[in-house]
Amino acid sequence: MDYLLEAFGALGLIILLVAFILNAKKHTKRRTLFFNGLNFIGSVIMGLYAVAKNSTAFIALEFIWALIALYFIFSILHDRHVKPKHAKKESVPKPVLKVKAKKKK
């Protein structure tokens, strides 16, 4: 049974490392559902692993990590709802600078 627990922990670790490596290699951006979803799933798995191992500091770290990822997931979803991608940007007129010409004497 202990090997199943270790495999469970390794799965969470692999998910977190995949998210980290993809971001470090610029294959994903930090403010995407994919990146934050990987962080959320991986940190929840690692948090459950930490509970099974009774590691208080590790429990706190992983569940705080999961909450931060969840915050960004909801933030991204909110932004998509409020600002759809297909919405046109409003054109703002550029200010016109008036330059006075110097008079020659």
C-alpha positions as CSV (number, residue, x, y, z in Angstrom):
1,M,0.0,0.0,0.0
2,D,2.9,2.3,0.7
3,Y,4.1,2.1,-2.9
4,L,0.6,3.4,-4.0
5,L,1.0,6.4,-1.8
6,E,4.5,7.1,-3.1
7,A,3.2,6.7,-6.7
8,F,0.4,9.2,-5.9
9,G,3.0,11.7,-4.6
10,A,5.2,11.2,-7.6
11,L,2.3,11.9,-9.9
12,G,1.7,15.2,-8.2
13,L,5.3,16.0,-8.3
14,I,5.5,15.2,-12.1
15,I,2.5,17.4,-12.8
16,L,4.0,20.4,-11.0
17,L,7.4,19.9,-12.7
18,V,5.7,19.7,-16.1
19,A,4.0,23.0,-15.4
20,F,7.3,24.5,-14.3
21,I,9.3,23.2,-17.2
22,L,6.7,24.3,-19.8
23,N,6.6,27.8,-18.3
24,A,10.4,28.0,-18.1
25,K,10.8,26.9,-21.7
26,K,8.1,29.4,-22.7
27,H,5.8,26.7,-24.1
28,T,3.0,28.1,-21.9
29,K,2.3,31.4,-20.2
30,R,1.6,31.8,-16.4
31,R,-1.8,33.4,-16.9
32,T,-3.4,30.4,-18.7
33,L,-6.0,27.9,-17.6
34,F,-3.6,25.1,-18.7
35,F,-0.7,26.3,-16.5
36,N,-2.8,27.1,-13.5
37,G,-4.8,24.0,-13.9
38,L,-1.6,21.9,-13.8
39,N,-0.5,23.8,-10.7
40,F,-3.8,23.3,-9.0
41,I,-4.1,19.6,-9.7
42,G,-0.4,18.9,-8.8
43,S,-0.5,20.9,-5.6
44,V,-3.7,19.3,-4.4
45,I,-2.3,15.8,-5.1
46,M,0.9,16.8,-3.3
47,G,-1.1,18.3,-0.4
48,L,-3.0,15.0,0.0
49,Y,0.3,13.2,0.0
50,A,1.6,15.6,2.7
51,V,-1.5,14.9,4.8
52,A,-0.8,11.1,4.5
53,K,2.8,11.7,5.5
54,N,1.7,14.1,8.3
55,S,4.0,16.9,7.2
56,T,2.5,20.1,8.5
57,A,4.8,22.6,6.6
58,F,4.4,20.7,3.4
59,I,0.6,20.6,3.9
60,A,0.5,24.4,4.3
61,L,2.7,25.0,1.3
62,E,0.8,22.8,-1.1
63,F,-2.7,23.9,-0.1
64,I,-1.6,27.6,-0.3
65,W,-0.2,26.9,-3.7
66,A,-3.5,25.3,-4.7
67,L,-5.5,28.3,-3.5
68,I,-3.2,30.7,-5.4
69,A,-3.7,28.6,-8.6
70,L,-7.4,28.5,-8.0
71,Y,-7.5,32.3,-7.6
72,F,-5.8,32.7,-11.0
73,I,-8.2,30.1,-12.6
74,F,-11.2,32.1,-11.4
75,S,-9.5,35.4,-12.4
76,I,-8.9,34.1,-16.0
77,L,-12.4,32.8,-16.3
78,H,-13.8,36.1,-15.0
79,D,-11.7,38.1,-17.5
80,R,-12.8,35.9,-20.3
81,H,-16.4,36.5,-19.3
82,V,-16.1,40.2,-18.9
83,K,-13.7,40.9,-21.9
84,P,-14.5,38.4,-24.7
85,K,-11.6,38.0,-27.2
86,H,-13.8,38.8,-30.2
87,A,-14.8,42.2,-28.7
88,K,-13.4,45.1,-30.8
89,K,-11.1,47.5,-29.0
90,E,-12.5,51.0,-28.9
91,S,-10.4,53.4,-30.9
92,V,-9.2,56.3,-28.8
93,P,-8.3,59.4,-30.8
94,K,-4.7,60.5,-30.4
95,P,-4.2,63.9,-29.0
96,V,-3.1,66.5,-31.5
97,L,-0.1,68.6,-30.5
98,K,-0.2,72.2,-31.7
99,V,3.2,73.6,-32.4
100,K,3.5,77.3,-32.9
101,A,5.9,78.3,-35.6
102,K,8.5,80.9,-34.7
103,K,8.2,84.2,-36.5
104,K,11.3,85.4,-38.4
105,K,12.3,89.0,-37.9
